[in-house]
């Protein structure tokens, strides 16, 4: 019995290490290519201003738009506890006012308060986003985004924000990668198409 338990633990450890490596590799891969839309996953906003993490994602999305990889950007993210405005609306205003993008090129999807809910909202509103998407977030998030998008029948490519403060701090990034090494397999198991 002990041998079986040790074998099971060894198998779990090997699976977790494989997950860590896969998340880390996905974090460094930029798959941006021509698409119907660029979807920016939400992050915190502070009193109507994007947090440094959200700003890095928005700046990266604006750069992809200027490279003409997609005709529109959809910013996601709901209203957080204690907030009066959604992450999506803050991101949209930033792209219009600070990045100078045209109003017709930027939409917001503020229904989701987490990754899966945001992507489900985007998938339901394919008239706004389309089906072929560039997903912009932090690198550690790319594998789980790909898993959820695939389950929702979206043709998605990940494009991590290179100037994110999370990526700039190795210690901080490792913590996020370790967390995602548990979240990504769970997303694989529990996410179902509508």
N, C-alpha and C positions, 0 to 999 in steps of 0.2 A: 504494500500500500504506500509506503514511504517513497519508493522508487517512482511510482506513478505520480505522486504529488510533486516530487522534484522535477520529473519530466514535464509536467504541466506548467510549473513555474518557469522552467527554462524556455518552454515554448512561448509563454506570455512575454517574457523578457525579450526574446528574439523578435517577436511581433512588435513590441513597443520600440525597440531600437530601429527596426525597419521603418516604422512610422516616423520617428524623429528624423531619420535620414531623408525620407521622402518629402517631408514638410520643408526641411532645409534646402533641398535641391529645388523644389517648386518656388521657394522664396527668391531664388536667384535667376529664375527664368522669365524673360519678358517675351510673351507670345503675341504682342500687338501686331495686328494686320488689318487690312480694310474690313470694316464692319458696318452694321446698320446704326449702331450707337455705342457710345462710351458710357458705362454705368459706374458711377462713383459710389462706393459703399460709405455710409455715414460714419462719423466719429463725433466726439464731443464738440459742442459749441459753447462759448462763454458769453452770455448777455448779447447774443446776436453776432458775435465774431467767431470765426472758425478757430478751433484749437490748432496748435502747431501740426498735429497729426492730420487733421482734416484739411488744413491749408496745403500741406504737402501733396495730399491726394488730389485736391482741386487744381493745383498748379500743374501737376503731371497730366491730368485730364485735359487741361487747356492746351498744353504742349502737343498732346496727341491730336486734338482737334485742329490745331494750327498746321500740323503735318498732313491734314486732310485724310485721316484714317477713318473718320466717321462724320456724318453731317450733323449730329446732335449729341448732346451730353444729357444724361439723366442722373440727377443727384438723389440719393436715397437717404432715409433716416427720419425717424419719427420724433415726437416731442418727448424729451426725457423728463424724469421726475423733477418737479420744481421749475421746469422751463416753460416759457410761454410761446416759444417759436420752435419749429422743427429743425433738425440738422439739415434736412433737404432744402428748406427755404433759406437758411443761412448760407448754405453752399451755393444755391442759385444766385442769391444777391451778390455773393463774392465774385462769382464768375462773370456776372453782368457789370458790376461796378469796378472791381479791382483788375480783373483780367480783360475787360473790354469786349467780351463776347456778345454777339447779337442776341436779342431777346428770343428770336425764333429758333435759336440753336440750343437753348437750355430749358429743360423741363425738370420738375421735382416730383418725386414719388415719396410722400411722407407717411405712408400707411404702416411701414414696418418699423419695429423697434428692436429687431435683431437681424442677423444675416439672412436666415432662411425666410423670414417674413418679408424682408425687403426684396429678395430675389423672386419670391412668389408674386408680389405686387407687380414687379417689372414683367414677369412672364404673363400675367393676366392682361396687362396693358400693352400688348405687342404692337398696337398702332403707334404708340409713342416711341417704343424702344426698338422694335423689330426682334428678330430671333438670333441674329449673329451679333454678338456683343464683345466688347473689350471691357473686362472687369478691372477696375482700379481700386486698390486697397494697399495695405502693407504687405510685404513679401510673405510674412508668416501666415497670412490669411489665404494665400493663393490655392493651396491644395483643397481646403474645405470649400472654397468658392467653386472650384471646378467640379467637385463631387455634387454639390447641391444643384448647380446649373445643369449638369448632365441629367440628374434625376428629374428636373423640371423641363427637359427637352429644349434647353437653350444651347445654341452653338456658341460657346464662350471661350475667350482667350484671356488669360491673366496678364496684367501689366502692373507690377509693383511700383509704388511711388519711391523713386531712388533717394529723394531728399527727406524721407521721413525721419523724425527724431528717434523713432524706435530703432530703425536700422543703424543710425549713427552711434548708438550705444550697444556694444557687443553684449554686455551683461543683460541689458533690458531685452534685447532681441532673443537671446537664448531662453529667457523666461517665457516669452511669448511662443517661441517654437516648441518648447516642452509642453505648454498648455495645448497648443494646436495638435500635438502628436496624440493627444487623447480625444480632442474634439473631432478631428477629421474621421477617424474610424467610427465614432458614434454617428456622425452625419451620414456616413456610408450605410450604416445599418438602419437608421430610423427615418431618413428622408424618403418620402414617397411622392410620386407625381400626383397631381390633382385629378 
